[in-house]
Amino acid sequence: PNFPQSLWKKVLLDEAVDFDEINAYFFSTKLDLDPTPVSTVESALHKALGRSAEKKTVSTSPVWFQCFDKYCEAVETVFPYRSAELRVWRRHIDDMFTAKHEESHIRIIAYDVAARKVIATNPAILFDQCETTELVRLRMAFLDKDGVRYDDIGGTGGSGSTSKIAPTKLGRKKEICNNWNEGKCPRNPCPRRHACSSCGGPHIASLCKSKKHLSPRPVVLSFRVSGTRRVIS
């Protein structure tokens, strides 16, 4: 299959592949030096000496799927018996994309990066062993709100390295969530700030002790005197 020259060696050695390079290869305006398709392991070995590819960060689920499918084509060319194993991992990531809001997808992609590195360096773990202790621990670290990697979604690269992924709307929480103040916000994570709508503190409005919240509104009384409306506050 058509695949970045610089990544064939990693495929052959069963090392973690940088999806950012796959993304750049298929969406870049630059031409690859030798786009000749690879049909045998021998020809793949020759292509493995190709130059390093540029990178284009994978940060959305559709792009991840495209890159993963291209990766699978390359792996299955060399290791055809791994097809079922790779399909299990694809379904595993797909299930998480489906279960989480879109703003969490970038964390799922970061989890995939870390998990593929663990799988590449530990022969005892395969892609179809999603509930292995090491992978469960990584999942908790990246996706749980109190996880140690929750706010560390990535150093200097993207979906194949340990670097931070480009910031998204997760870092732009400005508006306060009214549903949270009413105790009924269903979203986690929520794109709005979970803060008091009165003082901005870390509590719901009904528990606010600020003067702004407690000061009573003026009571307006109105009555008519000789056809004239008078107001007492």
N, C-alpha and C positions, 0 to 999 in steps of 0.2 A: 504493500500500500504506500501511498504518498505520505511521507512523514519527515519531520525535520532531521537533517543529517546529523546534527550534533547530539541527538537524543538516542540514536540507534544503539550506541555502545551501552547506555544505561539500561535499555530494554534487554539487551543480550546478557548483561551482568545482573539483571533483576534488581536494579537500583531504583530509588525513587526518581520519578520524572517530573520536571517542572512544567506544569500545565500552562504557565505564563508564556513559555517558549512555544508550546503548541498553538496557543491562541495567537501569538504574534506571527507565526508561520502562515496560518491560514487567513489572517486578516490584515497582514502588512502589505504596503505598497511596494516593498523591496522584493526582488526576485531571489530565490534560493540559487546557489551556485550550480547545483546539480539536482534538478527535480526528477531524475529518472526513477521510476518505481522500482522497489526492491522485491524480488520474487524468491530469492534463496538466502539462506543463512550466510553463504560465502559472500554474496554481493552486499549483504548488510554489514559485514565486517569491514568491507572497503569503504562504505559510506560513513562508518562510525568515526572516521578521521576528519569529517567535515568541520567547518568553522562553527563557533558558538553563535547561537541565534539571539536576536533581540528579544525583549520581553514586553508583554502586554497583559496587565493584571487581570486575572479571572476574579470577578466580584459578583456575578449573578448566576442563578441556577441554570438558565438556558445555555450560557456559555460554558459552564462546568460540564453539562451533559455532552455538549459537542466535543469538548476536549477529551473527556473520559472515553467517549466512543472511538475517537481517533487513536487514543492510547490503547484501547482494547484491540483494535485492528492490528496494531503493531505487535502487541504481546502475543496475540493468537497466531500470528504468522510464524513466530519462533516457538511458542509453547501452546499448541492447539488444545492440549488437554486442560488448560486453565480457563476455558470459556465459561463453564458453569460457576466457577469460583468468582470470576469477575462480575457475572450477572447478579450474584448475591450482594456484592458490594454496591453495585449500581442501585439495586432495589433498596438497600439499607439507607443510602444517602437520599434517594427519592422520597422515602417515607418521612425522613426528617424535614425535607423541604416542604412536604405537604402539611406536616403537623405544626410548622412554625410560621409566624408572620414573615413577610418578605424582608423586613429590616434585620431579621436574625440569620438570613441566609449566608451572609458574609462570615458569620461565626461557624456555620456548618462547613463552609469551604475551608476555613482555617483548621477545623477539626480534621477534615479529610487530608489536608497537607501533613499534619502531624501524624495521623494514623498510617498513612502510606509510608512514611519514614520508618515507623516502628515495624511495619510489615516487611519492609525491604531489608532491615537490619536484624530481624529475628526470624530465622528459618522455621521456627516452631509455630508462627502465626501466619495464617493465610487470610485472603480477603473474605472468605466465607465464615470466618470465626469472629463475627462482630461482637459477641458477648464475652470475648476474652478479657480477663481482668485489666490488662494494660489499655485496651481500647475503651472499656467502660470508664476507666479513670480519666482518660483523655476527654471523653464525651462530657463528663461532669465538669471538668476543668474549663472547657470552652463554652458550654451551653448553659450550665446552671448559673443563676444570677450571682451566687456567692462563690463561683468557681475561681480558682487562682489564675486562669487564663481568660476569664470573661472580658476583661478590659485590655487584654494583650493579644489582639487578633493578628498575630503575626510576629525585625532587623532591617533588610534591604531588598528583598525580592518579593515574591508573591505566593502563588499557589504551589510552588515547589520548594520554597525556602522557609525560613523561620521569620521572615520579615513582616512588618505591619502592612496591612492592606489599606488602600486609600480610604480616607475618612468618608463616612456617609452621613445620611440624615440622623444617624444615631447620636451624633455629636452636636445636633442642632436643636435640642429640646428647649424651646423657649416658652411656648404657650402652656398654661397650667391646665391639667386635666379636670374638667368639671365632674365627670363621672366618678373619678377617684375621690373627690371631695364629698360626693354623695354616697360613697362606699359601694359602688357597683361597677368599677372598671374591669372589663373582661380581658384586657390585653396585657400580655407579658412577653417581651418588653413593650411598653407603651411609648409611642412617639411624642407624647406630651409629658410635661413635668408633673410628677406626683408630689405636689406641694400645696400648702394652704392657699386658697384663692383670696384670702384676706391679707395675710402677712408674708406669705411665701415660705413659711416654716415647714418642717417635716411632719406635719400633722394635718388631719382633715379640718375643714373650716369650722365644723360644729364643736371642735375641741380647742379652738383658738382662744387664747387669753389676752390677745393684744387689745389695746384701747380702741383700735379701729373697728374690731369685731364686736366688742362689748358695748360700745357707746350706743345708746338707744336712738332710734330715729325720732325726729320731732313728731309729736302728735298734732295733726292739723284739724282744728275744729272750724267749722264755717256756719254762719247763720246770717240771716237777713235782717237788717234794720232799715225800715222805711224804704224798702226796695233796693237797698245797697248791700252787697255781699261783703261781709267783714271776715277776716281770717285771724284766728288766735293760734299761736304755735307755742 
